[in-house]
């Protein structure tokens, strides 16, 4: 069989040209593939080099270093406005104690306060359609307070002033004043408590 093929190649010029053409087509196709792969690799290298160049230029800018200290200072100031508590129960109790004292100070009549740890309330609710916006960072407790008291302009303004003057941030979410059947104030407040490590108890002597 190989001898017959060689004889055909010697005796048939068209067959020789046909085989040469096929070999040339495969050779050209291989060159095109190699060229496309080389261009893609070159483009990837150029993109990576540009990204590195931009990163180096940003790091070389002095304002990035200058922004570090103000950012840290702002973080400390914001943390200073947070309430502090080692447990959710203590956070709940501290918020309720402050509200009781503030309402008593302004002479609010018939105060009623309900305080809950919002994240725990959500976790115990089987409804999967809870608003995702109520989620809080892992290092904070979000405490919700619903309160009501008899309306008087002096007591309401005094209580709002106590909230504004307090060093710890308290957010007034809703404020409603009803006149029927009697004048009454209803409010919903939020307080954010930063979680603190609970103090460890010393080991008892053996």
C-alpha positions, 0 to 999 in steps of 0.5 A: 500500500505505501508503494502504491501511494508513492507511485501515485504521487510520482505519476499524478501531479494533481494529487501531489498539489492536493496533498501539499494544499491540505498540508498548507491549510493545516499549517496556516490554521495552526499559525492562526491559533498560535497567533490568537493565543499569543495575542490573548496572553499579551492582552492579559499581561497588559491588563495586569500591568495596568492594574498594578500600575494604578494600584502603585499610583494610588498607594503613592498618593500621600492623601491615603496615609493622611486619611487614616488618622481622621478615619480612626478618630471618627470611628472612636467618636462614633463608638463613643455614642454607642451604649455598652453592655456585656449581654443582651439582657443587661442591654435591655435592662439598661435601656429600660432603666434610662427611659424610666428615669428620664420619664420620671424626671420630666414628670410624665404621667402614667408611663408604660414601657416595653423593651425588647432585643430586636434581633432575638425577637426576629430570630424567634419569629417563623415569618421568613418575610421579615424586613432585612433592614432590621439586621444589625452588625454582629458586634451590636445589639439593637434594642427597641423600646415602645413607650406611652405616657400622658401628653403634656407639652412640658413633659414631651419637650423635656423628654425629647431634650433628654434624648438629644442631650444624652451622650449615648445615641437614641433614635426616635423612630416614631412619635404620635400624639393622640387626643381621643379618648384622652391626650396620650403620647406613643413613641418607638425608640431604638438604642444600639449597644456595643457588645462587651466581653463579659468579665471572667470570674476568678477561679475558686481556691482549691 
